[in-house]
């Protein structure tokens, strides 16, 4: 169980690191909670599209 949890946490941290480095989530300059939600949502969707396109290209 320890190894599964360790690997899960490493995967989550890798995803957060990628969002911070590649999609600029280290700092949000938009004001307000709704704008922050939009900012994060758009970055996550962009990351997922990039991952899906990379997987399709590998096929």
N, C-alpha and C positions, 0 to 999 in steps of 0.2 A: 504494500500500500504506500509505503514511503516513496518508492521510486516513481509510482504513478503520479503522486501529488507533486513531487519535485519536477517531473517532466511537464506536467500541466502548468505549473507556475512559470517555468522557463519559457514555455510557449506563449503564455499571456504577456510576460515581460518583453519578449521579442516583438510581439505585435505592437505593444505600446511604444517601444523604441522606434520601430519603423514609422509609426504615425507621427512621432515627434520629429524625427529626422527628415523624412521625405515629404510630409504633408503639413509641416509647420504648426503642429499642435503644442509646441513648447510654450507658446505665448499667444493668447487670443486678444486681439485689439478691439473686438466687437463688444459693445456694452449691453448688459442685461442678460438675464437667464435664457430668454427665448433665443436671443442671438447666439449665445454660447452653444445651446442645443443644436442650432442650425449649423454652426461652424464645425462642431464635432461630427454631426451626422454626415455632412458633405465630405469630410475627410475620410470617414469610415467607408462610405459608399465608393469613393474614388479608389481607396486601397483594395476593396473587394473586387472592383472591376479590373484593376491591374493584375490581381492574383488570378482571377478567372481567365483573363486573356492570355496570361503566361501559361496556364494549364492547357488551354485549348491549342496554343501554338506548339506545345510539346507533344501533342497527339499526332 
